[in-house]
Amino acid sequence: MTVPMKPSRTGSAHPSPATTTAAPVAPPVVPGEPSAPALHSPVIGWFDEHARDLPWRRREAGAWGVMVSEFMLQQTPVNRVLPVYEQWMARWPRPADLALEAPGEAVRAWGRLGYPRRALRLHGAAAAIAERHGGDVPADHAQLLALPGIGEYTAAAVASFAYGQRHPVLDTNVRRVLARAVTGVQYPPNATTAAERRLARELLPEDEPTAARWAAASMELGALVCTARNESCHRCPIAALCAWQLAGKPEHDGPPRRGQTYAGTDRQVRGRLLAVLREAHGPVPQSALDRVWHEPVQRARALDGLVSDGLVEPLADGRYRLPLT
């Protein structure tokens, strides 16, 4: 979850473009069939008033700060990201600073954010930026997409939030807002569809600064108001236009998907094994890892997975460490 740079911005969370333009005046609309401009003006106006002040939304964060936040915010709430982000940026204020470190240091600094392969991918992207782009996060969307670990969403988010460009930015929050406001369904499909991408492109404002603000504003609206559960329609700036609201908020799509259970899973075992390695100042023996989980088969499977993912490096003497290369 970052906005186009304004002095500051807000969980899926991001900054604001360096310049902003007034949102277009909304024309009359047919109830239940909101036009793009009719949505833009109230949502952007709401965002200007209610956007959270998050560090990656501030001008000084730069494109690197936006990129770091986007990696960290994947499947992770803002309150958990904030302290790790601040420490990360203090230690590695530029991509080249991170690129000079061993990949294992990125994994160590990732702490308990979860899904630590994101740390390796961010390190790989930093190394590529240092090598190919002189240490500056590229502004070109195609060059962003060519970086290791950067997918469709992240490239669009960095281009929009850091550089104020015109790209559809489709995270879960935006998809939910569009599903309800425009298509009249409670939840979007499990995976992003071609129809959703087409709709997002059609809804983009024509000028770049407003498009970037719209991307940030619709994301924030989904994070704070149009939430998966207990949505606050009374606070929504487009409630009167929302197709789902006007249809009586039908619930035929089923309940929102529940998060995966963590206790007792391989993910929990992996996390405990990595915690031992993060806290160690050097390689650790197998016996130190054996103590963190009682079930040997699951423990071995989790450790093998960490090795396969490049998060842990086995040594010839039977010890393990975070990766150096």
N, C-alpha and C positions, 0 to 999 in steps of 0.2 A: 500497500500500500502506500505520494508526494505531490505538491502543487507547482505551478509555474511561479517563479519567484516574485513574491510580494514581500514586504518586510517580514512576513511570517505566514505559515499554513497548517493542516489538521489530520486515525485509526483505522481504517486501512491507511494511511496518513501520508501527506506530502506538501511542497512549497507552492509559489505562484509566479507567472511570467514577470519579467523585469518591467514590462509595461502592460498596462491594462487599458481596455477600451470600454466605453459604456455598453452595457448589454442592450440589445435591440428592444424596441418597444413591442410588446406583445400585441398582435392583431386579434380580432375576435375569432373565437374558435367554436367548432361544433362540440358540445359536451360529449366526452368519451372518445373523441378523436383529436387529441391535442396536436397542434402543429409544432414544428421544431422551435420557431421563435417564441411561441407561447410558453414553452417549457424553459427556454434559456433565461429569459429575464427574471422570473421569480426565483429560480434555483440559484442563479449567480448572485442575485441580490441577497438571498438568504445566506449564501456562503460568505459573502463579504462581511456580513454581520456576525456569523456564528462559527466561522472556521477556527479550529483549535490552533493554538500557538505551539507548533512542533519544531524542533531544531532543524530538521531537514527541509522545512519550508522557508527558512530564513535565507536571505540573499547570500550571507556569508558561507552557507553550506556548500554552494556551488554544485556543479553536476556530479562530482564525486560523492558528496553527501547524499544527494538524491539517489544515486545508484546503490550506495551502501544501505540506505533505508529500504529500498525496494527489495533487496535480497533478504534483509532481516525480517521484513513484515510479511513475507510469504508464510501463511498458516500460523502466524504468531501475533498475539495482540500487542497493541502499542505500549501498554504499561510494562510489559516484559522487555520490549525492544529498547526503550529509552535509556536505561543505564548502560546497557552494552554498547549502544550506538555512541553515546558520549565518550566512553572509554576508548572505543575503536578509533573515532575521529581524532581524539587527542594523541593517540599513539601513531596513527597513520593518516595524517591530514591530506595526503595525496596518493594516487595510485602507485607511484614509484616507490613510496615509502613501504607500502605493503609488499610490493614485488621483490624488494631486497631481502625480505624475511623468508624463512623456510615455511612451506605450506602448513606444517604442524603448528606453527605459532598462530596462524589464523584459526585453526581448529581449537587451540587452547583459549584464545580470546573470545571465541564464540560462546563459551560458557554453557549455560543450560537453555539456550534458545531452542534447541531441538533441531532435527534434520540437519546435522552438521556438514553434510555434503555441500550445503550452500556455502559454507566457509571456504571449502576447496575451490568451488566454482568462482567465488568472488576473488580469491587469490589468483586464479587463472586469468580472469578478466583483467585484473590489475596488471599482471605481467604482460598481457597482450597490449594493453593501453600504453605501458611504458615502452614497449618495443616498437609498436606500429605507429603510435600517435604522439610521440614526444612527451608522454606523461599526462596528456590532457584527454579527458573523456570526450570522444568525438560527438559532434552535434548531428552528423549525418545519420539518418535512420538506418540506412543499409549498412553503414560501418558499425553501428551499435549492434545490429542483428548478427553481424559476422564475428562478434567477440565470443569467446568460449563462455558457456554458462548463461548466455543472454537469449531469451526466447521472445516470442511475439509480444507478449504483454510488457515485459521489462523494457524492451527497446522503445515501444510506444510511450511508456510511462516516463522514461528518462528524457526522450525527445520533447514530450509535452511539458512536463513539470520543470525540467531544468532549462530548456531552451525555448519554451513558449510556442512550440510547433503545433500543427494541426494533424492529430492522429486519433483514431478511436482507441480509448483506453478501457479495456473490458476486464475488470476484476469482478469478484463475486458481488460486491456491493453495487456496482454500476449495473450489472446484469439484472439484479433484483429490482432496482429502480425502473429500468426499462421494461422489464416483464410486467410489472404492476401498472405503471403509469400509461404505457402505450399498448401493450398486447393484452392486458386485462387478466393476467394469470398471477397466482400467488408467488410462485417460485420459478426461476429459470430452469432449463434442462440441466442434467448432471454435468454435461460437458458443453463447452461453447459451440454453438452451431453456426453454419453459414448464414442462416437467417438473422441471427443476433448480430453478426459482424456487419451484415448489410444494413440493418436498422441503425446500428451505432454510427456507421458512415453517413447515412442519410440525415441523422440528427445533428451532425457536426455543424457548428456555425461556420460561415464562409471565411471570416478573417481569422488569422492564426492566434492572436492574443485572446480573443473571445473563445475560440475553440479550446485553448488550453485551460482557460478558466472554467469552462463547462465541464471538461474532463475531471478537474479537481473537485468542482462543486457537486456534480452528480455522485462522485465517489463518497464524498463526505456526507451527503444526504443519506446514502445507503448505510453508512457506518453509524450515524447518530440518530436518524429518524425512521427511515424505511428499513428497519432491522428485520432479521429473519424471524425473530420471535418478539412479541409485544411491541409491534410497530406503533409509533406515535403519530397517527394520522392527523390529530388535532394540531400538531406543530408543523405539519408539512406544507410548504409554500405552494404545492401544486395539487393539494387534495381535491380541489374543486374540478380539476381536469383529469384526475386519475381514473383510467378505465376500470381498474379493479375495484376501486372505491365506489364508483358509480354503478357498478354491477352488483353491489351488495357484498363485496369481499368474499366471493365463493372460495371454498376450501377444497375443491375437487383435485388439487394437485398433491394432496398428502402433506404430512408434516415435514418441516425442514430436516435435512439429513443430520444425524447425530454424529459427533466426533468419535473416532476410534477409541475403544477402551485402551488405556495405557498400562494399568497394573498387570503384571505377570506376562506382558508381551515381550517379544524379542527387542522391541524398541526400548523398553525399560532396562533390559539387560545391557544392551549396547550403551545406553546412557551411563550406567554404573561403571562399565569397563572404561569408557572414555574419561569419566571423572577421575579415575585412578591415574590415568596417563597424563591428563591435564595438570594434575597437582604435583606430579613427580618432576624432579629436576633433570632426570636422565632416564635411560631405559629401565623397565621394571621386569622382575621375574614373573614367570607363569604363576607362581604361588600367590603373589600379590593380587593377581586377577582372579584366581580361583576363590578367593575369600569373599568376593562381592556377590556371588550368586551360588545357591546351594545345588542347583540341578545341573550336572555336568554336560549333558547332551545339549540342552538349550544354551548353556554358557559357551560351549565350543562352537555352536552354530552362529551365535551372535558375534563371537570373536572372528570367525572365518569371514562373516559378512563385512565386518569393519576392515579387514585386510583387503578383501576383494574391492571394496569401495575406495581404497586408497587412503583411508582415515587412520590406519594403524600400519606400522612397518615391523615385520618380524625380523629378528636378528639371528645370525647363525648359532649363537650360544643359547637360544631358547628364550631370550628376553624380547620385550616389545617396546616400541616408542612411537611417538607421533612422527609423521613423515618429514624428512629433511629436504626432499626433492620432489 
